[in-house]
Amino acid sequence: MINSKGENNLYCKFCGAKNVPNAAFCKNCGQPLTQSRTTAESQPDQQKVTQTRSDQHRSGGARQPKKRGPWPFIIGAVVLIVAIGGYVYYQNGQSEQQAAPSTKSSRATSKATVAKKNQISQSVKTTKAPKPSTPAKSSFPKAAVKQVVDQQMVALGGTSSVAVEPVTGNGAVVSHNRSQRAASVIKLFILTTVYQQVADKKLNLDNTYQLKSSDKVGGTGTLQTLPNGSDLTYKEITKRMIDESDNTAANIMIDTVGGLRVVNQEISRLGLSQTKLGRHLMDTNALQAGKDNYTSVEDVAKLLKQMYNHQLVSKQADKQMLAILKQNVNHTKLPHDLPSDAIVYNKTGEYNQYGVQNDAAIIKNRHGAFVVVVLSQDGKEQTQVAAMNKLGLSLYQTILEK
């Protein structure tokens, strides 16, 4: 401050102490001094200094302020840096927490998408249309079978009828079904009656029978050549009746079960209305009197089908009858041209005097089985047999060769 005498009197703005003119630092507190701008400007400062000094005198002396160093600035800077770092870390943490669910969700979505694509791909594979191929043969191609039967019916000639059936299900092809001369095919019904009585425990096939002279008749079979008094089991006699078509054996078994009436009762029980045992085999007197043995292709086919499916007498009895039919030695008709892997259960019948050529068979291979019955009368043997040979092979190829 410049007083009235023109002296530069400087007062410290920190402690109010008076310093010598042009002093750089306060002699009292050591703080740097600044020169007052003008007397007018420094007058208020003088008043403040006077007031300050008055206050100091009241408080007991001049207050010595603490000297400030650089540490507050350093500490403030550190606090500021820590605060900024904490804020950045917090923001990053929040970002990571928000990003983590998003990543998991993205992965889950990705997996779901892949699974869905796989499912769609699998569905496409499953529903993909198959390549065009030749249609599989029906288990019983009825239309083709009918065509074969119609062709061979013409070749058979005479009065003929044919039935072809699958061993299971429907679809039979029957041509001109009627009651015709059965010849030895009637022995199938005698065989069934025998095994029904075995099942009913009325007959024991292990019992023996003593062959008599009066039993012997002509025609097919070898029993007529055996010595009188020969002992034979009923099982052996029954087997010869089928495998050799033995007429003597057939007559013995008719009488053993109870005669013509009992056999016809069994036929009626089976519901076979077009079949009748009218005489013993080789009974020419009865034949001349107009009595004969008759059957139809439908009746025979029904009997064989039930036997094959074990629905005729019993499972055990039907198996035993099939085993006998399988050993039949006469394969000159329907089975004649069949391949070696064919299995045949059959019974033939013939009576040349009336132009009769019959055959009833179950024909089988690894693909399945079917029943075929042909009854032909008033015809020529050579023509009939040749037609049967062709019919058997054609049906086998049509139904069983796949």
LINFEN-V199138 format. One record per helix or strand. SS is the DSSP state (h for helix, s for strand). FROM is the first residue (numbers start at 1). LEN is the number of residues. Records with the same first field share a line. If there is no record, write none. Layout:
SS: FROM-LEN  FROM-LEN
This chain:
s: 2-1  8-1  10-2  18-2  25-1  32-1  159-8  173-3  180-2  208-3  231-3  276-1  294-2  343-9  356-10  368-10
h: 39-21  71-57  142-15  183-17  213-3  223-3  234-10  247-11  260-10  284-5  297-12  315-12  352-3  381-19
